[in-house]
Protein backbone atom coordinates (compact mmCIF):
# COMPACT_ATOMS: atom_id res chain seq x y z
CA UNK A 1 0.00 0.00 0.00
CA UNK A 2 3.04 2.28 0.04
CA UNK A 3 2.52 2.94 -3.65
CA UNK A 4 -1.09 3.90 -2.94
CA UNK A 5 0.00 6.41 -0.28
CA UNK A 6 2.45 8.03 -2.70
CA UNK A 7 -0.31 8.38 -5.29
CA UNK A 8 -2.83 10.09 -2.96
CA UNK A 9 -2.21 13.60 -4.47
CA UNK A 10 -3.08 12.13 -7.89
CA UNK A 11 -6.25 10.58 -6.50
CA UNK A 12 -7.28 13.92 -5.00
CA UNK A 13 -6.63 15.72 -8.30
CA UNK A 14 -8.74 13.09 -10.01
CA UNK A 15 -11.72 13.64 -7.75
CA UNK A 16 -11.44 17.40 -8.29
CA UNK A 17 -11.39 16.97 -12.08
CA UNK A 18 -14.40 14.63 -12.05
CA UNK A 19 -16.22 17.12 -9.83
CA UNK A 20 -15.49 19.96 -12.25
CA UNK A 21 -16.80 17.96 -15.20
CA UNK A 22 -19.98 16.98 -13.33
CA UNK A 23 -20.52 20.57 -12.18
CA UNK A 24 -20.34 21.90 -15.73
CA UNK A 25 -22.50 19.09 -17.12
CA UNK A 26 -25.13 19.76 -14.47
CA UNK A 27 -25.00 23.52 -14.96
CA UNK A 28 -25.43 23.32 -18.74
CA UNK A 29 -28.39 20.95 -18.47
CA UNK A 30 -29.96 23.00 -15.66
CA UNK A 31 -29.72 26.11 -17.85
CA UNK A 32 -31.81 24.34 -20.48
CA UNK A 33 -34.36 23.22 -17.89
CA UNK A 34 -34.69 26.79 -16.61
CA UNK A 35 -35.15 28.16 -20.12
CA UNK A 36 -31.85 30.04 -20.10
CA UNK A 37 -30.75 28.59 -23.44
CA UNK A 38 -27.74 26.48 -24.29
CA UNK A 39 -27.86 22.73 -24.87
CA UNK A 40 -28.19 19.61 -22.82
CA UNK A 41 -24.71 18.25 -22.21
CA UNK A 42 -22.79 15.16 -21.30
CA UNK A 43 -19.15 15.07 -20.18
CA UNK A 44 -17.74 15.43 -23.70
CA UNK A 45 -19.97 18.45 -24.41
CA UNK A 46 -18.76 20.02 -21.16
CA UNK A 47 -15.16 19.57 -22.25
CA UNK A 48 -16.06 21.18 -25.57
CA UNK A 49 -17.27 24.28 -23.68
CA UNK A 50 -13.95 24.41 -21.83
CA UNK A 51 -11.99 24.08 -25.08
CA UNK A 52 -13.83 27.04 -26.60
CA UNK A 53 -12.59 29.41 -23.90
CA UNK A 54 -9.35 31.40 -24.32
CA UNK A 55 -6.47 28.91 -23.97
CA UNK A 56 -9.12 26.29 -23.20
CA UNK A 57 -7.67 23.68 -25.53
CA UNK A 58 -4.51 23.72 -23.39
CA UNK A 59 -6.57 23.03 -20.28
CA UNK A 60 -8.08 19.89 -21.81
CA UNK A 61 -4.94 17.67 -21.50
CA UNK A 62 -4.50 18.89 -17.91
CA UNK A 63 -8.04 17.72 -17.19
CA UNK A 64 -7.15 14.43 -18.88
CA UNK A 65 -4.09 14.00 -16.66
CA UNK A 66 -6.15 14.73 -13.55
CA UNK A 67 -8.81 12.23 -14.65
CA UNK A 68 -6.04 9.64 -14.92
CA UNK A 69 -5.51 10.20 -11.20
CA UNK A 70 -9.12 9.15 -10.60
CA UNK A 71 -8.66 6.20 -12.95
CA UNK A 72 -5.62 5.15 -10.91
CA UNK A 73 -7.68 5.23 -7.72
CA UNK A 74 -10.45 3.11 -9.23
CA UNK A 75 -7.91 0.54 -10.42
CA UNK A 76 -6.27 0.59 -6.98
CA UNK A 77 -9.67 -0.24 -5.51
CA UNK A 78 -10.27 -2.99 -8.06
CA UNK A 79 -6.83 -4.62 -8.17
CA UNK A 80 -5.29 -3.85 -4.78
CA UNK A 81 -8.57 -3.62 -2.83
CA UNK A 82 -7.36 -0.25 -1.52
CA UNK A 83 -10.69 0.36 0.23
CA UNK A 84 -10.48 -2.93 2.13
CA UNK A 85 -13.76 -4.38 0.87
CA UNK A 86 -14.66 -7.84 2.13
CA UNK A 87 -13.77 -10.91 0.07
CA UNK A 88 -17.36 -12.04 -0.35
CA UNK A 89 -19.78 -11.51 -3.21
CA UNK A 90 -20.39 -7.86 -2.29
CA UNK A 91 -16.67 -7.08 -2.20
CA UNK A 92 -16.09 -8.75 -5.56
CA UNK A 93 -19.02 -6.85 -7.06
CA UNK A 94 -17.67 -3.54 -5.77
CA UNK A 95 -14.23 -4.28 -7.19
CA UNK A 96 -15.75 -5.13 -10.57
CA UNK A 97 -17.71 -1.87 -10.47
CA UNK A 98 -14.53 0.05 -9.63
CA UNK A 99 -12.73 -1.56 -12.59
CA UNK A 100 -15.61 -0.74 -14.95
CA UNK A 101 -15.70 2.84 -13.68
CA UNK A 102 -11.95 3.11 -14.17
CA UNK A 103 -12.25 1.95 -17.78
CA UNK A 104 -15.02 4.45 -18.53
CA UNK A 105 -13.03 7.38 -17.16
CA UNK A 106 -9.88 6.12 -18.88
CA UNK A 107 -11.78 6.50 -22.14
CA UNK A 108 -12.72 10.05 -21.13
CA UNK A 109 -9.06 10.84 -20.39
CA UNK A 110 -8.05 9.44 -23.78
CA UNK A 111 -10.74 11.61 -25.36
CA UNK A 112 -9.10 14.65 -23.72
CA UNK A 113 -5.67 13.80 -25.12
CA UNK A 114 -7.01 13.05 -28.61
CA UNK A 115 -8.92 16.34 -28.60
CA UNK A 116 -5.77 18.25 -27.69
CA UNK A 117 -3.80 16.57 -30.47
CA UNK A 118 -6.38 17.50 -33.14
CA UNK A 119 -6.81 20.97 -31.67
CA UNK A 120 -10.55 20.80 -30.94
CA UNK A 121 -13.12 18.86 -28.95
CA UNK A 122 -15.68 17.06 -31.11
CA UNK A 123 -18.14 14.94 -29.10
CA UNK A 124 -19.25 11.72 -30.79
CA UNK A 125 -23.04 11.99 -30.63
CA UNK A 126 -23.55 8.47 -32.03
CA UNK A 127 -20.97 6.64 -29.91
CA UNK A 128 -23.53 4.96 -27.62
CA UNK A 129 -25.64 3.70 -30.53
CA UNK A 130 -22.58 2.51 -32.47
CA UNK A 131 -21.28 0.61 -29.45
CA UNK A 132 -24.72 -0.90 -28.89
CA UNK A 133 -24.87 -1.99 -32.55
CA UNK A 134 -21.42 -3.61 -32.23
CA UNK A 135 -22.51 -5.51 -29.13
CA UNK A 136 -25.75 -6.67 -30.74
CA UNK A 137 -23.76 -7.98 -33.70
CA UNK A 138 -21.92 -10.38 -31.38
CA UNK A 139 -23.05 -13.89 -30.52
CA UNK A 140 -25.49 -13.53 -27.62
CA UNK A 141 -25.19 -9.76 -28.08
CA UNK A 142 -28.72 -9.18 -26.83
CA UNK A 143 -27.89 -11.03 -23.62
CA UNK A 144 -24.70 -9.04 -23.14
CA UNK A 145 -26.56 -5.76 -23.52
CA UNK A 146 -29.24 -6.87 -21.08
CA UNK A 147 -26.54 -7.95 -18.62
CA UNK A 148 -24.88 -4.54 -18.95
CA UNK A 149 -28.21 -2.88 -18.27
CA UNK A 150 -28.71 -5.02 -15.16
CA UNK A 151 -25.22 -4.02 -14.05
CA UNK A 152 -26.12 -0.34 -14.36
CA UNK A 153 -29.28 -0.93 -12.34
CA UNK A 154 -27.30 -2.76 -9.64
CA UNK A 155 -24.91 0.22 -9.43
CA UNK A 156 -27.95 2.49 -9.33
CA UNK A 157 -29.42 0.67 -6.34
CA UNK A 158 -26.05 0.70 -4.58
CA UNK A 159 -25.55 4.44 -5.09
CA UNK A 160 -29.09 5.33 -4.06
CA UNK A 161 -28.84 3.21 -0.90
CA UNK A 162 -25.38 4.56 -0.10
CA UNK A 163 -26.65 8.11 -0.36
CA UNK A 164 -29.93 7.75 1.50
CA UNK A 165 -28.45 5.76 4.40
CA UNK A 166 -25.44 8.05 4.77
CA UNK A 167 -23.06 5.09 4.40
CA UNK A 168 -20.74 7.30 2.33
CA UNK A 169 -19.61 9.06 5.52
CA UNK A 170 -17.53 6.00 6.42
CA UNK A 171 -15.17 6.95 3.57
CA UNK A 172 -14.29 10.38 5.01
CA UNK A 173 -12.05 11.81 7.68
CA UNK A 174 -14.96 13.52 9.40
CA UNK A 175 -12.81 15.03 12.16
CA UNK A 176 -10.92 17.06 9.56
CA UNK A 177 -14.11 18.70 8.31
CA UNK A 178 -15.52 21.92 9.71
CA UNK A 179 -19.21 22.02 10.66
CA UNK A 180 -19.91 23.83 7.38
CA UNK A 181 -18.03 21.20 5.36
CA UNK A 182 -19.82 18.44 7.24
CA UNK A 183 -23.17 19.95 6.29
CA UNK A 184 -22.11 20.20 2.65
CA UNK A 185 -20.93 16.59 2.69
CA UNK A 186 -24.23 15.43 4.15
CA UNK A 187 -26.25 17.35 1.54
CA UNK A 188 -24.10 16.43 -1.42
CA UNK A 189 -23.95 12.75 -0.51
CA UNK A 190 -27.63 12.36 0.32
CA UNK A 191 -28.75 14.18 -2.84
CA UNK A 192 -25.93 13.77 -5.34
CA UNK A 193 -25.38 10.03 -4.98
CA UNK A 194 -29.08 9.03 -5.31
CA UNK A 195 -29.63 11.35 -8.29
CA UNK A 196 -26.53 9.99 -10.03
CA UNK A 197 -27.74 6.51 -9.17
CA UNK A 198 -31.15 7.27 -10.67
CA UNK A 199 -29.44 8.36 -13.88
CA UNK A 200 -27.51 5.08 -14.00
CA UNK A 201 -30.72 3.16 -13.41
CA UNK A 202 -32.48 4.84 -16.32
CA UNK A 203 -29.48 4.25 -18.60
CA UNK A 204 -29.58 0.60 -17.56
CA UNK A 205 -33.30 0.33 -18.27
CA UNK A 206 -32.81 1.65 -21.80
CA UNK A 207 -29.88 -0.77 -22.33
CA UNK A 208 -32.13 -3.67 -21.31
CA UNK A 209 -34.83 -2.40 -23.69
CA UNK A 210 -32.26 -2.16 -26.48
CA UNK A 211 -31.09 -5.73 -25.91
CA UNK A 212 -34.63 -7.11 -25.63
CA UNK A 213 -35.76 -5.40 -28.83
CA UNK A 214 -32.41 -5.76 -30.65
CA UNK A 215 -32.57 -2.04 -31.40
CA UNK A 216 -29.26 -0.18 -30.89
CA UNK A 217 -31.04 3.17 -31.20
CA UNK A 218 -32.87 2.43 -27.93
CA UNK A 219 -29.63 2.85 -25.96
CA UNK A 220 -29.27 6.24 -24.29
CA UNK A 221 -26.21 7.85 -22.79
CA UNK A 222 -26.47 10.79 -20.41
CA UNK A 223 -27.17 13.43 -23.07
CA UNK A 224 -29.74 11.36 -24.97
CA UNK A 225 -31.40 10.41 -21.67
CA UNK A 226 -31.69 14.06 -20.62
CA UNK A 227 -33.15 15.00 -24.03
CA UNK A 228 -35.70 12.20 -23.65
CA UNK A 229 -36.63 13.31 -20.15
CA UNK A 230 -37.07 16.93 -21.25
CA UNK A 231 -39.65 15.80 -23.83
CA UNK A 232 -41.80 14.09 -21.18
CA UNK A 233 -44.65 15.72 -19.21
CA UNK A 234 -43.08 17.84 -16.46
CA UNK A 235 -39.80 17.17 -18.23
CA UNK A 236 -38.29 20.52 -17.29
CA UNK A 237 -38.75 19.73 -13.61
CA UNK A 238 -37.37 16.20 -13.98
CA UNK A 239 -34.38 17.40 -15.97
CA UNK A 240 -33.78 20.22 -13.51
CA UNK A 241 -33.79 17.74 -10.63
CA UNK A 242 -31.27 15.42 -12.27
CA UNK A 243 -29.06 18.34 -13.36
CA UNK A 244 -29.02 19.71 -9.81
CA UNK A 245 -28.23 16.20 -8.63
CA UNK A 246 -25.15 16.25 -10.85
CA UNK A 247 -24.10 19.55 -9.29
CA UNK A 248 -24.54 18.11 -5.81
CA UNK A 249 -22.47 15.12 -6.87
CA UNK A 250 -19.79 17.54 -8.08
CA UNK A 251 -19.72 19.02 -4.58
CA UNK A 252 -19.40 15.50 -3.19
CA UNK A 253 -16.35 14.95 -5.43
CA UNK A 254 -14.77 18.22 -4.30
CA UNK A 255 -15.16 17.22 -0.64
CA UNK A 256 -13.77 13.77 -1.52
CA UNK A 257 -10.66 15.51 -2.86
CA UNK A 258 -10.44 17.33 0.45
CA UNK A 259 -11.08 14.62 3.04
CA UNK A 260 -11.70 11.16 1.61
CA UNK A 261 -9.86 8.24 3.18
CA UNK A 262 -7.52 6.70 0.59
CA UNK A 263 -5.29 4.55 2.80
Secondary structure, DSSP 8 states (H G I E B T S, - for coil): -HHHHHTHHHHHHHHHHHHHHHHHHHHHHHHHHTT--S----HHHHHHHHHTSTTHHHHHHHHHHHHHHHHHHHHHHHHH-TT---SSHHHHHHHHHHHHHHHHHHHHHHHHHHHHHHTS----TTHHHHHHHHHHTSTTHHHHHHHHHHHHHHHHHHHHHHHHHTGGGGGB-GGGS-HHHHHHHHHIIIIIHHHHHHHHHHHHHHHHHHHHHT-GGG---HHHHHHHHHTSTTHHHHHHHHHHHHHHHHHHHHHHHHHB---
